[in-house]
Amino acid sequence: MQDKSHMPYTDAVIHEIQRYADLLPTSLPHAVTRDIKFRNYLIPKGTDILASLTSVLHDDKEFPNPGVFDPGHFLDESGNFRRSDYFVAFST
C-alpha cells in the first residue's frame, strides 16, 4: 500500500477495469427510508429501488468516449491519479 501513491497509472488501470466491466449494472436493491423527490418524481418511503450504475459509469460528460477502455479517464494532465465522483463500481 505504501507504493500505491507512486503508481498512478496502475491505479488508473484498476479503476478503468472496474468502470468498463460494469460488473453490477443495477447495484443491489435499496429501500427508500423517507419520502423523497427526485427529478420531479415523488418516491414514497418504503419503495424498493435499483440504481442504474451503468448510466453513471458510462456518462460521457465525465468519461469522454465511455465505450472505449482508457485509463486516462482517471489521470489528470500531469499523469497523476484523479478520483471521480462518477466512479461507483459496486454501489451508490
C-alpha positions in Angstrom: 0.0 0.0 0.0 3.0 2.3 0.6 3.8 2.2 -3.1 0.3 3.0 -4.3 0.9 6.7 -4.4 3.9 6.1 -6.7 1.8 4.0 -9.2 -0.9 6.3 -10.6 -1.1 4.5 -13.9 -1.6 1.2 -12.3 -4.3 2.7 -10.0 -6.0 4.2 -13.1 -5.9 0.9 -14.9 -7.6 -0.9 -12.0 -10.3 1.8 -11.8 -10.9 1.7 -15.5 -11.2 -2.1 -15.5 -13.9 -1.8 -12.8 -15.6 1.1 -14.7 -15.5 -0.6 -18.1 -16.5 -4.1 -16.9 -19.6 -2.7 -15.0 -20.0 -6.0 -13.0 -23.1 -5.0 -11.1 -25.0 -2.7 -13.6 -28.1 -2.3 -11.4 -26.4 -2.4 -8.0 -28.3 -4.1 -5.1 -31.9 -3.3 -4.1 -32.3 -0.5 -1.6 -35.4 0.8 0.2 -36.2 4.4 0.5 -36.2 5.5 4.2 -38.3 8.6 3.7 -40.4 10.3 1.1 -38.1 11.9 -1.4 -38.5 14.0 -4.5 -36.1 13.0 -7.3 -36.2 14.8 -10.7 -39.8 15.8 -10.2 -40.9 12.3 -9.1 -42.1 11.5 -5.6 -40.6 8.2 -4.3 -42.6 7.2 -1.2 -41.0 5.8 1.9 -40.5 2.0 1.7 -40.2 1.9 -2.1 -37.6 -0.6 -3.3 -35.3 1.0 -5.9 -32.5 -0.3 -8.1 -29.9 2.3 -9.1 -28.5 2.1 -12.7 -24.8 2.2 -12.2 -24.2 1.8 -16.0 -25.7 5.3 -16.6 -23.1 6.8 -14.2 -20.1 4.7 -15.2 -20.7 5.5 -18.9 -21.6 9.1 -18.6 -19.9 10.9 -21.5 -19.7 14.2 -19.5 -17.3 12.6 -17.0 -15.7 9.9 -19.2 -15.1 11.1 -22.8 -15.6 8.1 -25.1 -17.1 5.9 -22.4 -17.3 2.8 -24.6 -13.5 2.9 -25.0 -11.2 1.4 -22.4 -8.9 4.3 -21.4 -7.1 4.5 -18.1 -6.7 8.2 -18.9 -10.2 8.7 -17.6 -8.6 8.6 -14.1 -5.4 10.6 -14.8 -5.0 14.4 -14.8 -2.9 16.3 -17.3 0.3 15.6 -15.3 -0.3 11.9 -15.2 -1.4 11.9 -11.5 -4.3 9.7 -10.4 -7.6 11.6 -10.4 -10.6 10.5 -8.4 -14.1 10.7 -9.9 -17.4 11.1 -8.1 -18.8 9.1 -11.0 -16.8 6.0 -10.1 -19.4 3.8 -8.4 -18.2 0.4 -9.4 -20.3 -1.6 -6.9 -22.9 0.6 -5.4 -24.2 4.2 -4.9 
